Amino acid sequence: MKLFKSHFFRYNKGQRNGIFFLVLLIIVLQSLFLFVDFTSDQPQAENSSERFAIQKQLEHLKLLEIEKRNAKIYPFNPNYITDHKGEQLGMSLAEIDRLFAFRKTGAFVNSKHQFQQVTKVSDSLLNAISKYFKFPDWVIERNRKNRKNRKALPKYDTKIPSIKNSDELSTFDVNLANPIDFQFVDGVNARLAERIVKYRSKLRGFSFESQLYEVFNMPAPLAQKILKTFKIIQQPKIQKRNVNTLAFRELLQIPYIDYALCQKIFDY
């Protein structure tokens, strides 16, 4: 107590009053912070509207950023779809591989329906991506001419219940049709269509419509149905060779000449 008094009473009266009021002020402020609630339950309309406007602007900027990140689809030729492009469009690996296998044969897809025939994509996916398909101008012009020629065919040729969609055929020439074209006729599957093209290559092209009946396992009624749609519009260009200078093997490769006939020719 003596130590406290000795230090406290060293200050003059004004200094002691200042210390007293400082301590009193600290006590009052601490009491206010402890016992008085400064929060207000009434919402601030102005702050709420500002917050809503800022939140709306942030959402708009977020949507713009998402649209910017998403790849924009431009018109493209479906014949040149890559693995990466096909995955971006939503195609499966099997569908992409079917397109690659078809392209390896040297053929081209010339319509959205033919694209579906080759890839086996669903109708929903086809509707979503076909609006971006862009075919060359000469393909569009050829399809237009095919439709025009189709309308100009005689009546006995226009009554074709077997054709699925003649507007999507690449040609009506039996010597230019690809395997997909032949499959537009009901009853012609992929194997038979390949056999037709293979036999046509062996003959260097069909010179007579009756040669279609010679395709292996070709039913006569089905051949008649095919010939109602496809005709020999352009005769094949067959290169003639001198039979007196051909080797035995070369002569044997000519259609309709079997081993026995080839031997008779050489003997003669």
C-alpha positions in Angstrom: 0.0 0.0 0.0 2.8 2.3 0.8 4.5 1.5 -2.5 1.2 2.2 -4.4 0.7 5.5 -2.6 4.2 6.5 -3.1 3.9 6.1 -6.9 0.4 7.3 -7.3 0.8 10.5 -5.3 3.9 11.5 -7.2 1.5 12.7 -10.0 -0.2 16.0 -9.5 -3.9 16.4 -9.2 -4.6 16.9 -13.0 -2.6 13.8 -13.9 -4.4 11.7 -11.4 -7.8 12.9 -12.7 -6.7 12.0 -16.3 -5.7 8.5 -15.2 -9.1 8.1 -13.4 -11.1 9.3 -16.4 -9.1 7.0 -18.7 -9.8 4.0 -16.6 -13.5 5.0 -16.4 -13.7 5.4 -20.2 -12.2 2.0 -20.8 -14.7 0.4 -18.4 -17.7 2.2 -20.1 -16.6 1.1 -23.6 -16.1 -2.5 -22.6 -19.5 -2.5 -21.0 -21.1 -1.1 -24.2 -19.4 -3.8 -26.3 -20.5 -6.5 -23.9 -24.1 -5.6 -23.2 -25.3 -3.5 -26.2 -26.4 -5.2 -29.6 -25.4 -2.9 -32.5 -26.9 -5.2 -35.2 -30.1 -4.2 -37.0 -32.9 -6.6 -37.9 -34.3 -4.3 -40.6 -33.1 -5.2 -44.1 -31.4 -2.5 -46.1 -33.3 -2.3 -49.3 -30.7 -0.3 -51.1 -27.9 -2.7 -50.2 -30.1 -5.7 -51.2 -30.8 -4.2 -54.7 -27.1 -3.5 -55.2 -26.2 -7.0 -54.2 -28.8 -8.5 -56.6 -27.5 -6.4 -59.5 -23.9 -7.4 -58.8 -24.9 -11.1 -58.5 -26.9 -10.9 -61.8 -23.9 -9.3 -63.5 -21.6 -12.0 -62.2 -23.9 -14.8 -63.5 -24.0 -13.1 -66.9 -20.2 -12.9 -67.0 -20.0 -16.6 -66.0 -22.3 -17.6 -68.9 -20.2 -15.6 -71.3 -17.1 -17.4 -70.1 -18.8 -20.8 -70.5 -19.8 -19.9 -74.1 -16.3 -18.8 -74.8 -14.8 -22.0 -73.5 -17.2 -24.2 -75.6 -15.9 -24.9 -79.1 -18.0 -23.3 -81.8 -19.0 -25.7 -84.6 -18.5 -24.4 -88.1 -19.9 -26.0 -91.3 -17.7 -29.0 -92.3 -17.5 -31.9 -94.8 -18.5 -35.1 -92.9 -16.2 -37.1 -95.1 -13.1 -35.7 -93.3 -14.2 -36.1 -89.7 -11.2 -37.1 -87.5 -11.2 -39.0 -84.2 -11.0 -35.8 -82.2 -13.7 -34.1 -84.2 -16.0 -37.2 -84.0 -15.7 -37.3 -80.2 -16.5 -33.6 -80.0 -19.7 -34.2 -82.0 -20.7 -37.0 -79.7 -20.0 -40.0 -82.0 -18.8 -43.3 -80.6 -15.6 -44.9 -81.6 -17.5 -47.6 -83.5 -19.4 -45.0 -85.5 -16.2 -43.2 -86.3 -14.5 -46.5 -87.4 -17.4 -47.3 -89.7 -16.9 -44.0 -91.4 -13.1 -44.6 -91.7 -13.7 -48.1 -93.2 -16.2 -46.6 -95.7 -13.7 -43.9 -96.7 -10.9 -46.4 -97.2 -12.9 -47.9 -100.1 -12.5 -44.6 -102.0 -16.2 -43.7 -101.6 -17.7 -40.5 -100.2 -20.7 -39.7 -98.2 -23.0 -37.4 -100.2 -25.9 -36.8 -97.9 -26.9 -36.8 -94.3 -29.0 -40.0 -94.8 -26.1 -41.7 -96.4 -23.9 -40.6 -93.4 -26.4 -42.3 -91.1 -26.4 -45.4 -93.3 -22.6 -45.7 -93.1 -22.0 -44.7 -89.4 -25.3 -46.0 -87.9 -25.7 -42.9 -85.7 -29.0 -42.3 -83.9 -31.7 -40.0 -85.3 -31.2 -37.5 -82.5 -27.5 -37.2 -83.1 -28.0 -36.9 -86.8 -30.5 -34.1 -86.4 -28.1 -32.3 -84.0 -25.0 -32.4 -86.3 -26.4 -32.7 -89.8 -27.2 -29.0 -89.9 -23.5 -28.3 -89.9 -22.8 -30.6 -92.9 -21.4 -28.9 -95.9 -21.0 -30.8 -99.2 -19.2 -29.6 -102.3 -21.2 -27.6 -104.8 -20.8 -30.3 -107.4 -22.3 -32.9 -105.1 -25.3 -30.7 -104.5 -25.7 -30.1 -108.2 -25.4 -33.8 -109.0 -28.1 -34.7 -106.4 -30.3 -32.0 -108.0 -29.7 -33.5 -111.5 -30.4 -37.0 -110.2 -33.7 -35.9 -108.8 -34.5 -34.3 -112.1 -33.6 -37.4 -114.0 -35.6 -39.5 -111.6 -38.7 -37.5 -112.4 -38.0 -37.9 -116.1 -37.9 -41.7 -116.0 -40.8 -43.6 -117.7 -43.8 -44.6 -115.7 -42.8 -48.2 -115.5 -39.5 -47.1 -113.8 -41.1 -44.6 -111.4 -43.2 -47.2 -109.7 -40.5 -48.5 -107.4 -41.8 -49.6 -104.0 -38.3 -51.0 -103.2 -36.4 -47.7 -103.2 -36.1 -46.2 -99.8 -35.1 -42.6 -100.6 -34.1 -42.0 -104.2 -33.2 -38.4 -103.6 -30.2 -39.6 -101.5 -28.7 -41.9 -104.2 -25.4 -40.7 -105.6 -26.3 -42.0 -109.1 -28.7 -44.1 -111.1 -26.0 -45.6 -113.2 -25.4 -49.2 -112.3 -21.8 -48.8 -113.4 -21.2 -45.9 -111.0 -23.2 -46.8 -108.0 -21.4 -47.6 -104.8 -22.3 -50.4 -102.2 -24.4 -47.9 -100.2 -26.5 -47.0 -103.3 -27.3 -50.6 -103.9 -28.5 -51.0 -100.3 -31.2 -48.5 -100.9 -33.1 -51.3 -102.7 -35.0 -53.5 -100.2 -33.5 -56.9 -100.1 -29.9 -55.9 -100.9 -27.7 -56.2 -97.8 -24.1 -55.1 -97.5 -22.6 -58.5 -98.6 -24.6 -58.6 -101.8 -23.9 -55.0 -102.6 -20.1 -55.8 -102.2 -20.5 -58.8 -104.5 -22.2 -56.7 -107.2 -19.4 -54.1 -107.1 -16.7 -56.8 -107.1 -18.3 -58.6 -110.1 -18.7 -55.3 -111.9 -15.0 -54.6 -111.4 -14.1 -58.1 -112.8 -16.2 -57.3 -115.9 -14.7 -53.8 -116.2 -18.3 -52.6 -115.9 -21.7 -54.0 -116.9 -22.2 -54.0 -120.7 -25.6 -55.7 -120.5 -28.3 -55.6 -117.8 -28.4 -59.4 -118.0 -24.9 -59.5 -116.5 -26.4 -58.5 -113.1 -28.1 -61.9 -112.9 -24.6 -63.5 -113.0 -23.7 -62.1 -109.6 -23.1 -65.0 -107.1 -26.3 -65.8 -105.1 -28.3 -63.1 -106.9 -32.0 -64.0 -106.9 -33.6 -63.2 -110.2 -36.5 -61.2 -108.7 -34.1 -59.1 -106.7 -32.0 -58.4 -109.9 -35.2 -57.3 -111.6 -35.9 -55.0 -108.7 -32.4 -53.5 -108.8 -32.7 -52.9 -112.6 -35.9 -50.9 -112.0 -33.8 -48.4 -110.2 -30.3 -48.6 -111.8 -29.7 -48.6 -115.5 -26.6 -48.7 -117.8 -26.4 -45.0 -118.5 -22.8 -45.0 -119.5 -21.2 -48.0 -121.3 -18.0 -49.2 -119.7 -14.7 -48.5 -121.5 -13.1 -51.9 -122.1 -9.6 -51.9 -123.4 -9.1 -54.4 -126.2 -6.0 -56.5 -126.5 -4.4 -58.7 -129.1 -5.4 -62.2 -128.4 -2.4 -63.5 -130.3 0.1 -61.8 -128.0 -1.6 -62.5 -124.6 0.1 -64.9 -122.2 -1.9 -67.8 -120.9 -2.5 -66.3 -117.5 -3.5 -62.9 -119.0 -6.1 -64.6 -121.3 -7.4 -66.6 -118.3 -8.2 -63.4 -116.4 -10.7 -62.3 -119.1 -14.3 -62.8 -117.9 -16.2 -65.8 -119.3 -12.9 -67.6 -120.3 -12.3 -70.5 -118.0 -9.2 -72.8 -118.0 -10.6 -75.3 -120.5 -11.6 -72.6 -123.0 -8.2 -70.8 -122.6 -6.4 -74.1 -123.3 -8.5 -74.7 -126.5 -7.6 -71.1 -127.7 -3.9 -71.7 -127.1 -4.0 -75.1 -128.8 -5.8 -73.6 -131.8 
